[in-house]
Amino acid sequence: MIGIDLIKTSRMNNLIEKFGDKALQKFLSDNEILLVKNYKTASGFWAIKEAVSKALGVGIGSECSFHDIVISKTKKGAPKINLSSHIVKKYNISDASVSITHDGEYAIAVAAIQTK
């Protein structure tokens, strides 16, 4: 299953300027917030979570929340995700990978999810 998302980074910048850390806390854990360098990084993280939920075919909502998808980084700085146990079980997931890119005022993320 594949999902993709695109976000205009100025949208995230506006949210952070208006709501501060509360904007980030809506979709990121405390550990994820520590990885955020700026609004462009936050935009990429938003796009990852949206792309993963789209790969699951449900979007962000009651079946899959932002906090069911946890972003971390490899030693080389590449993004990786961990999914909550109930998401893994419900969708029979065996592996998941993500990629982010930024170009100008946009962040794009792609997620690939494999099932058992």
C-alpha atoms as an extended CHARMM CRD file, in Angstrom:
* protein
*
       116  EXT
         1         1  MET       CA              0.0000000000        0.0000000000        0.0000000000  PROA      1               0.0000000000
         2         2  ILE       CA              1.2940000000        3.4440000000       -0.9000000000  PROA      2               0.0000000000
         3         3  GLY       CA              0.3180000000        6.8930000000        0.3580000000  PROA      3               0.0000000000
         4         4  ILE       CA              1.5330000000       10.3750000000       -0.5110000000  PROA      4               0.0000000000
         5         5  ASP       CA              1.0000000000       13.8480000000        0.9190000000  PROA      5               0.0000000000
         6         6  LEU       CA              1.9830000000       17.3890000000       -0.0090000000  PROA      6               0.0000000000
         7         7  ILE       CA              1.8670000000       20.4330000000        2.2650000000  PROA      7               0.0000000000
         8         8  LYS       CA              2.7240000000       24.0540000000        1.6230000000  PROA      8               0.0000000000
         9         9  THR       CA              5.2500000000       24.8360000000        4.3530000000  PROA      9               0.0000000000
        10        10  SER       CA              3.9150000000       28.3490000000        4.9210000000  PROA      10              0.0000000000
        11        11  ARG       CA              0.7130000000       26.7300000000        6.2000000000  PROA      11              0.0000000000
        12        12  MET       CA              2.7070000000       25.0500000000        8.9750000000  PROA      12              0.0000000000
        13        13  ASN       CA              4.6350000000       28.2550000000        9.6460000000  PROA      13              0.0000000000
        14        14  ASN       CA              1.3450000000       30.1070000000       10.1510000000  PROA      14              0.0000000000
        15        15  LEU       CA              0.0750000000       27.4280000000       12.5590000000  PROA      15              0.0000000000
        16        16  ILE       CA              3.2580000000       27.5570000000       14.6310000000  PROA      16              0.0000000000
        17        17  GLU       CA              3.2760000000       31.3580000000       14.7030000000  PROA      17              0.0000000000
        18        18  LYS       CA             -0.3510000000       31.4050000000       15.8160000000  PROA      18              0.0000000000
        19        19  PHE       CA             -0.4010000000       28.5010000000       18.2980000000  PROA      19              0.0000000000
        20        20  GLY       CA              3.2690000000       27.8120000000       19.1770000000  PROA      20              0.0000000000
        21        21  ASP       CA              4.0640000000       24.3820000000       20.5980000000  PROA      21              0.0000000000
        22        22  LYS       CA              0.3510000000       23.5570000000       20.8870000000  PROA      22              0.0000000000
        23        23  ALA       CA              0.2520000000       23.3310000000       17.0870000000  PROA      23              0.0000000000
        24        24  LEU       CA              3.0320000000       20.7350000000       17.1520000000  PROA      24              0.0000000000
        25        25  GLN       CA              1.5430000000       18.8380000000       20.1040000000  PROA      25              0.0000000000
        26        26  LYS       CA             -1.6170000000       18.2370000000       18.0840000000  PROA      26              0.0000000000
        27        27  PHE       CA              0.2250000000       15.8580000000       15.7690000000  PROA      27              0.0000000000
        28        28  LEU       CA              3.6400000000       15.1440000000       17.3390000000  PROA      28              0.0000000000
        29        29  SER       CA              4.8420000000       13.4920000000       20.5480000000  PROA      29              0.0000000000
        30        30  ASP       CA              7.3490000000       15.2340000000       22.8090000000  PROA      30              0.0000000000
        31        31  ASN       CA             10.1890000000       13.1290000000       21.3380000000  PROA      31              0.0000000000
        32        32  GLU       CA              9.1280000000       13.9980000000       17.8010000000  PROA      32              0.0000000000
        33        33  ILE       CA              9.0080000000       17.6980000000       18.6780000000  PROA      33              0.0000000000
        34        34  LEU       CA             12.6560000000       17.4540000000       19.7610000000  PROA      34              0.0000000000
        35        35  LEU       CA             13.5110000000       16.4430000000       16.1690000000  PROA      35              0.0000000000
        36        36  VAL       CA             11.8110000000       19.4970000000       14.6580000000  PROA      36              0.0000000000
        37        37  LYS       CA             14.3820000000       22.0560000000       13.5220000000  PROA      37              0.0000000000
        38        38  ASN       CA             11.9550000000       24.5260000000       11.9440000000  PROA      38              0.0000000000
        39        39  TYR       CA              8.5450000000       24.8140000000       10.2990000000  PROA      39              0.0000000000
        40        40  LYS       CA              9.8150000000       23.0020000000        7.2080000000  PROA      40              0.0000000000
        41        41  THR       CA             10.7870000000       19.9650000000        9.2780000000  PROA      41              0.0000000000
        42        42  ALA       CA              7.3860000000       20.0790000000       10.9870000000  PROA      42              0.0000000000
        43        43  SER       CA              5.7440000000       20.2180000000        7.5650000000  PROA      43              0.0000000000
        44        44  GLY       CA              7.5890000000       17.1000000000        6.4790000000  PROA      44              0.0000000000
        45        45  PHE       CA              6.4970000000       15.2830000000        9.6360000000  PROA      45              0.0000000000
        46        46  TRP       CA              2.8810000000       16.2900000000        9.0100000000  PROA      46              0.0000000000
        47        47  ALA       CA              3.1690000000       14.9800000000        5.4510000000  PROA      47              0.0000000000
        48        48  ILE       CA              4.6200000000       11.6610000000        6.6720000000  PROA      48              0.0000000000
        49        49  LYS       CA              1.7290000000       11.0520000000        9.0320000000  PROA      49              0.0000000000
        50        50  GLU       CA             -0.8370000000       11.9720000000        6.3870000000  PROA      50              0.0000000000
        51        51  ALA       CA              0.8840000000        9.7410000000        3.8010000000  PROA      51              0.0000000000
        52        52  VAL       CA              0.9230000000        6.7750000000        6.1930000000  PROA      52              0.0000000000
        53        53  SER       CA             -2.7600000000        7.1810000000        7.0180000000  PROA      53              0.0000000000
        54        54  LYS       CA             -3.5590000000        7.3760000000        3.3020000000  PROA      54              0.0000000000
        55        55  ALA       CA             -1.5410000000        4.2110000000        2.6440000000  PROA      55              0.0000000000
        56        56  LEU       CA             -3.7590000000        2.5190000000        5.2300000000  PROA      56              0.0000000000
        57        57  GLY       CA             -6.7670000000        3.7670000000        3.2810000000  PROA      57              0.0000000000
        58        58  VAL       CA             -8.3460000000        5.6090000000        6.2070000000  PROA      58              0.0000000000
        59        59  GLY       CA             -6.7590000000        9.0540000000        6.5460000000  PROA      59              0.0000000000
        60        60  ILE       CA             -6.2390000000       10.6850000000        9.9300000000  PROA      60              0.0000000000
        61        61  GLY       CA             -9.3160000000       10.1800000000       12.0860000000  PROA      61              0.0000000000
        62        62  SER       CA            -10.9240000000        7.7080000000       14.4510000000  PROA      62              0.0000000000
        63        63  GLU       CA             -9.2650000000        4.6450000000       12.8790000000  PROA      63              0.0000000000
        64        64  CYS       CA             -5.7540000000        6.1200000000       12.8080000000  PROA      64              0.0000000000
        65        65  SER       CA             -4.6900000000        9.1670000000       14.7910000000  PROA      65              0.0000000000
        66        66  PHE       CA             -1.5730000000       11.2840000000       14.3590000000  PROA      66              0.0000000000
        67        67  HSD       CA             -0.2190000000        9.6940000000       17.5450000000  PROA      67              0.0000000000
        68        68  ASP       CA             -0.5560000000        6.1440000000       16.1470000000  PROA      68              0.0000000000
        69        69  ILE       CA              2.3400000000        7.0430000000       13.8280000000  PROA      69              0.0000000000
        70        70  VAL       CA              5.6480000000        7.7940000000       15.5460000000  PROA      70              0.0000000000
        71        71  ILE       CA              8.5250000000        9.3560000000       13.6150000000  PROA      71              0.0000000000
        72        72  SER       CA             12.1890000000        8.9350000000       14.5090000000  PROA      72              0.0000000000
        73        73  LYS       CA             15.4490000000        9.2330000000       12.6030000000  PROA      73              0.0000000000
        74        74  THR       CA             18.1280000000        6.7430000000       11.6190000000  PROA      74              0.0000000000
        75        75  LYS       CA             21.7640000000        7.4140000000       12.5480000000  PROA      75              0.0000000000
        76        76  LYS       CA             22.1730000000        9.0110000000        9.1140000000  PROA      76              0.0000000000
        77        77  GLY       CA             19.1450000000       11.2640000000        9.6250000000  PROA      77              0.0000000000
        78        78  ALA       CA             16.6210000000        9.4730000000        7.4200000000  PROA      78              0.0000000000
        79        79  PRO       CA             13.0530000000        9.3760000000        8.7360000000  PROA      79              0.0000000000
        80        80  LYS       CA             11.5530000000        6.1320000000        9.9350000000  PROA      80              0.0000000000
        81        81  ILE       CA              8.2330000000        5.2850000000       11.5420000000  PROA      81              0.0000000000
        82        82  ASN       CA              6.8360000000        3.0200000000       14.1740000000  PROA      82              0.0000000000
        83        83  LEU       CA              3.1410000000        2.2790000000       14.2490000000  PROA      83              0.0000000000
        84        84  SER       CA              1.0510000000        1.6610000000       17.3460000000  PROA      84              0.0000000000
        85        85  SER       CA              0.4280000000       -1.9940000000       18.1450000000  PROA      85              0.0000000000
        86        86  HSD       CA             -3.2940000000       -1.7280000000       17.4340000000  PROA      86              0.0000000000
        87        87  ILE       CA             -2.5870000000       -0.3160000000       13.9300000000  PROA      87              0.0000000000
        88        88  VAL       CA             -0.0510000000       -3.0750000000       13.2150000000  PROA      88              0.0000000000
        89        89  LYS       CA             -2.5390000000       -5.7160000000       14.3470000000  PROA      89              0.0000000000
        90        90  LYS       CA             -5.6260000000       -4.2030000000       12.7040000000  PROA      90              0.0000000000
        91        91  TYR       CA             -3.9550000000       -3.8270000000        9.2900000000  PROA      91              0.0000000000
        92        92  ASN       CA             -1.6600000000       -6.8720000000        9.5810000000  PROA      92              0.0000000000
        93        93  ILE       CA              1.4540000000       -4.7650000000        8.8740000000  PROA      93              0.0000000000
        94        94  SER       CA              4.8370000000       -6.4110000000        8.4390000000  PROA      94              0.0000000000
        95        95  ASP       CA              6.9200000000       -3.3920000000        7.3580000000  PROA      95              0.0000000000
        96        96  ALA       CA              6.6100000000        0.3200000000        6.6690000000  PROA      96              0.0000000000
        97        97  SER       CA              8.9460000000        2.9100000000        5.1990000000  PROA      97              0.0000000000
        98        98  VAL       CA              8.7280000000        6.6210000000        4.4550000000  PROA      98              0.0000000000
        99        99  SER       CA             10.5780000000        9.3050000000        2.5500000000  PROA      99              0.0000000000
       100       100  ILE       CA             10.3550000000       13.1120000000        2.6980000000  PROA      100             0.0000000000
       101       101  THR       CA             11.5230000000       15.7680000000        0.3010000000  PROA      101             0.0000000000
       102       102  HSD       CA             11.3090000000       19.5420000000        0.3840000000  PROA      102             0.0000000000
       103       103  ASP       CA             11.2680000000       21.8600000000       -2.6140000000  PROA      103             0.0000000000
       104       104  GLY       CA             10.7970000000       25.5650000000       -2.1750000000  PROA      104             0.0000000000
       105       105  GLU       CA              7.6350000000       26.0890000000       -0.1760000000  PROA      105             0.0000000000
       106       106  TYR       CA              6.4920000000       22.4610000000       -0.2700000000  PROA      106             0.0000000000
       107       107  ALA       CA              7.1460000000       19.2810000000        1.6810000000  PROA      107             0.0000000000
       108       108  ILE       CA              6.1990000000       15.9400000000        0.1690000000  PROA      108             0.0000000000
       109       109  ALA       CA              6.1680000000       12.5290000000        1.8590000000  PROA      109             0.0000000000
       110       110  VAL       CA              5.6040000000        9.0310000000        0.5360000000  PROA      110             0.0000000000
       111       111  ALA       CA              4.7980000000        5.9780000000        2.6530000000  PROA      111             0.0000000000
       112       112  ALA       CA              4.9770000000        2.3280000000        1.6380000000  PROA      112             0.0000000000
       113       113  ILE       CA              3.3280000000       -0.2610000000        3.8710000000  PROA      113             0.0000000000
       114       114  GLN       CA              3.6200000000       -4.0210000000        3.5140000000  PROA      114             0.0000000000
       115       115  THR       CA              1.1590000000       -6.4920000000        4.9910000000  PROA      115             0.0000000000
       116       116  LYS       CA              1.7230000000      -10.0750000000        6.0640000000  PROA      116             0.0000000000
